[in-house]
Amino acid sequence: MFAIAPYLVEVKDEKKQPQDLWDFYNKQNLRTVLLDYYKTQLGNYQVAPNKGKKMFLVAKLFKGTPTSVTGIYQTGAFGFESDIYSTTKKTIAHNRQSDEADMMPFNFSFYMPQQTTSGQRKRGLLLLGRFNTLGVRQLTLPHLQKHFKNRFPEFSLEINRVVPSIVLETLMSQGTLKTIRLVKKILPSDLADVFSSEDKEKVSEIEMVIRTKRKSSFSDIDWLIRAVEAKTHPRDIVTIPGFNHDNIKLEIQLDGHPRIVDLGNTGKLSSNIEISSVKVHTNGHPDAKSWLGEADDLASSIVKSWGVKGMTWQSRL
């Protein structure tokens, strides 16, 4: 349900050369620039350009750490009416108007390693929260990048998805692959006969689980990394007659916590990392402190794979 999408963050000059994030223009550093931006945007509703009738705002900005910036976005769509039904009262609770937007919260965290050599300060990391298939990248980041370009015309803020193979190698270099899950969205006809017509409609997906024995793990995953690098369709990474799966999920044990890498579906590989252990409020959304803890741990693992040692985060609300 909840996942984190990792992005590589760089400041580049007009020749597309990465700059020191802590001194890219007259001692300017990216953390201060980001803080200034988010402080001015806090609580201000923005209509997302070229995205139809969608809007966003920076709902909260946390204390973070001296080398990170963290907070919560809210995004939603407007321009149509609908009835809001209460499953408790069994009746229509509200008639949503066309100028109203259903605002969903999504956490974000920027991490900027501050090392002794400038070469290790040229890459930052952004972790964005996701809920099922929903995210905020396309709605929010263009506004931030435009602000950055207006302030520093000679530079650009590059934010790109971290490719799945890099995420997989990063986690596997420090963790162990315990479980491979093959996910199918459509219930096979022979299995569908087991369920009543009513229950068939309730099935979201089925899984074939390949799990190692207790106290063991898969030791050879080069074939898996090569398949991901080649952008192979999940259905072709593992082929099983009679079970044409749509997706592959990998469960990796890292520092005592399971990390589930969702490789995507319908041929579109991604590097989303599910966070099944995050605490959830009664409102159905992730607890901010719990989400930040998951993000901090993941950020430490990723930057360690870059050769940046000793960087850990403990974000504050």
CORJO-V611924 format. One record per pair of residues at least 24 apart in sequence whose C-alpha atoms are under 7 Angstrom apart, sorted by sequence separation. I is the first residue (numbers start at 1). GAP is how many residues later the second one is. D is the distance in whole Angstrom. If there is no record, write none. Layout:
# CORJO-V611924
I:GAP:D + I:GAP:D
This chain:
# CORJO-V611924
53:24:6 + 54:24:6 + 77:24:5 + 106:24:7 + 183:24:5 + 53:25:6 + 76:25:5 + 77:25:6 + 182:25:5 + 183:25:7 + 53:26:6 + 76:26:5 + 181:26:6 + 182:26:5 + 76:27:4 + 181:27:6 + 182:27:6 + 75:28:5 + 76:28:6 + 181:28:5 + 289:28:7 + 74:29:5 + 75:29:5 + 180:29:6 + 181:29:6 + 74:30:5 + 75:30:7 + 180:30:5 + 74:31:4 + 179:31:6 + 180:31:6 + 234:31:7 + 73:32:6 + 74:32:6 + 179:32:4 + 72:33:6 + 73:33:5 + 178:33:6 + 179:33:7 + 234:33:6 + 35:34:7 + 72:34:6 + 73:34:6 + 178:34:6 + 233:34:4 + 72:35:4 + 31:36:7 + 71:36:6 + 72:36:6 + 31:37:7 + 71:37:6 + 31:38:7 + 70:38:6 + 71:38:7 + 231:38:7 + 70:39:4 + 178:39:5 + 69:40:6 + 70:40:6 + 177:40:6 + 178:40:6 + 68:41:7 + 69:41:5 + 176:41:6 + 177:41:6 + 68:42:5 + 69:42:7 + 68:43:5 + 67:44:6 + 68:44:6 + 67:45:5 + 67:46:6 + 67:47:7 + 165:60:6 + 184:61:4 + 185:61:7 + 183:62:5 + 184:62:5 + 165:63:6 + 182:63:6 + 183:63:6 + 184:63:7 + 164:64:7 + 165:64:6 + 183:64:5 + 182:65:6 + 183:65:6 + 182:66:5 + 181:67:6 + 182:67:7 + 181:68:5 + 180:69:6 + 181:69:6 + 180:70:5 + 179:71:6 + 180:71:6 + 179:72:5 + 178:73:6 + 177:74:6 + 178:74:6 + 177:75:4 + 178:75:7 + 176:76:5 + 177:76:6 + 175:77:6 + 176:77:5 + 175:78:5 + 176:78:7 + 175:79:4 + 174:80:7 + 48:91:6 + 20:98:6 + 22:99:7 + 21:100:6 + 20:101:5 + 21:101:5 + 20:102:5 + 19:103:5 + 18:104:6 + 167:104:6 + 164:105:7 + 164:106:6 + 164:107:4 + 163:108:6 + 162:109:7 + 10:112:6 + 10:113:5 + 9:114:6 + 10:114:6 + 8:115:7 + 9:115:5 + 8:116:6 + 9:116:5 + 8:117:5 + 9:117:7 + 7:118:6 + 8:118:6 + 7:119:5 + 6:120:6 + 7:120:6 + 6:121:5 + 5:122:6 + 6:122:7 + 4:123:6 + 5:123:5 + 4:124:6 + 5:124:6 + 4:125:5 + 3:126:6 + 4:126:6 + 3:127:5 + 2:128:6 + 3:128:6 + 2:129:5 + 1:130:6 + 2:130:6 + 1:131:5 + 170:132:6 + 170:135:6 + 14:140:6 + 13:141:6 + 14:141:6 + 13:142:5 + 12:143:6 + 13:143:7 + 11:144:7 + 12:144:5 + 11:145:6 + 12:145:7 + 11:146:5 + 10:147:6 + 11:147:6 + 10:148:5 + 9:149:6 + 10:149:7 + 9:150:5 + 8:151:6 + 9:151:7 + 7:152:6 + 8:152:5 + 7:153:5 + 8:153:6 + 7:154:4 + 8:154:6 + 6:155:6 + 7:155:5 + 6:156:6 + 127:168:7 + 120:188:7 + 113:198:7 + 65:249:7 + 65:250:5 + 64:251:4 + 65:251:7 + 64:252:5 + 63:253:5 + 64:253:7 + 62:254:7 + 63:254:5 + 62:255:5 + 5:266:7 + 5:267:5 + 4:268:6 + 5:268:6 + 3:269:6 + 4:269:5 + 3:270:5 + 4:270:6 + 3:271:4 + 2:272:6 + 3:272:5 + 2:273:6 + 2:274:7
